[in-house]
Amino acid sequence: MTQDLRHELKALIIEACDKDCTPAEITDDEQLFGPEAPLQLDSLDALQISMAIKKQYGLRLPDSKDTRRILSSVANLAGHLESWLATRS
């Protein structure tokens, strides 16, 4: 499920943040936020991603340091989401 989930999350990020790229162009471990990051996402993008994740998966990400860590890369987000989904089934 991991690769499929990571691909889904990349597509969700692209759609939520209105970026002009494909999921294949985003690596699992690349930094998502900040001026050095390839996508250069910002705090508004983080909010949009959080809202899209809540809508798609039901996971609420509160504004916290943990959330910043979770959203730092697709790999971190996928790992957190998989753990959360496992506790729900």
Stockholm file with secondary structure:
# STOCKHOLM 1.0

chainA/1-89         MTQDLRHELKALIIEACDKDCTPAEITDDEQLFGPEAPLQLDSLDALQISMAIKKQYGLRLPDSKDTRRILSSVANLAGHLESWLATRS
#=GR chainA/1-89 SS CHHHHHHHHHHHHHHHHTCSSCGGGSCTTSCCBSTTSSSCBCHHHHHHHHHHHHHHHCCCCCSSHHHHHHTTCHHHHHHHHHHHHHHHC
#=GC SS_cons        CHHHHHHHHHHHHHHHHTCSSCGGGSCTTSCCBSTTSSSCBCHHHHHHHHHHHHHHHCCCCCSSHHHHHHTTCHHHHHHHHHHHHHHHC
//
